[in-house]
Amino acid sequence: MSAMGDFVPAFVRFTVATEGSELTSDRKFPVTTTIADLKMKLELLTGASTSSMRLELRRSDGTVVSTIGDDDSARLESFPITDGLTLFVSDPHLNHGTSEDFSVDERVKLSEEQYNQRNHSARKFLQQHGLGRYDEDKQEMLRKIAEEKAKKKAELLKVIRVGDRCEVNGVKGQPARHGTVMFVGDVDFKPGVWVGVKYDLPMGKNDGSVGSRRYFECPPKYGGFVRPVDLTIGDFPPDDEVDGELDLCEEL
């Protein structure tokens, strides 16, 4: 399937606001972030405790869109998230500027030993629940995935090079198309390695850019991104601009 056919944002932008404070902060989070990891990040940002903070998604007028519950294994993508919402943080134990336990200024001054002795800290929370870097099985799995990804990427880069002629033949609902490889690597809009292709005919989806990032240069409708498995490298002659072929492309 073409990368352009099913675009899913990998990140969401919130304005983080804390009860009792006029300060706000614009932050970007991966949509796959678990609530446990989100709370850890927010504790470091706001001083609220992971064990007692309450989270709400609000519109700019203060209307509550959703309350983020206590299921720490849930992911942000399971909530009605959109860019521009306010992530409102409240904590009954948080007293800005004077709290002995949760003041951001004081927390920054804590030594490593003092921070480790705290019962209500992000680190203690993760240790007790076996989350984040304290989940040994997950860390081992992530390490293996990263190694496999790096190995696969290295193998692909040996076979598929910028400038190679190619045939794209695995994209559902579209005829085989020929073009030139213009980009090979990671992208912002989907995980994994993708190949950017400049087609011989205007049978693509873009001009070599997706969102705010440009990956290569080509005229509109001449560019596209496909998985490496969806193309074949070879000495393919350029496609001719036959009227029948162009008519077919316009219907896609």
Secondary structure by P-SEA (a helix, b strand, c coil): cccccbbbbcccccccccccccbbbbbbbcccccaaaaaaaaaacccccccbbbbbbbccccccccccccccccccccccccccccbbbbbccccccccccccaaaaaaccaaaaaaccccaaaaaaaacccccaaaaaaaaaaaaaaaaaaaaaaaacccccbbbbbcccccccbbbbbbcccccccccccbbbbbbccccccccccccccccccccccccccccccccccccccccccccaaaaaaaaac
